[in-house]
Amino acid sequence: SYENALVQVFNRWGGIVFESNGGENYQGWDGTNKGEELPVGTYYYIIDLNTGDNPQTGPITIIR
């Protein structure tokens, strides 16, 4: 729904493990990085809709 949105997921060291733009080509995050399953743990997401509002942020935990 948001063409200019940006979704990013970071590991605990601040390294980006996922990034996708909004719109028709949006790809949801499946807990992998470059095709490899990420380890169990807590990651941090930022969803910026680029509407002038503050980005949505928070932790997300992988449990297997």
Order of alpha helices (4+ residues) and beta strands (2+ residues): beta-beta-beta-beta-beta-beta
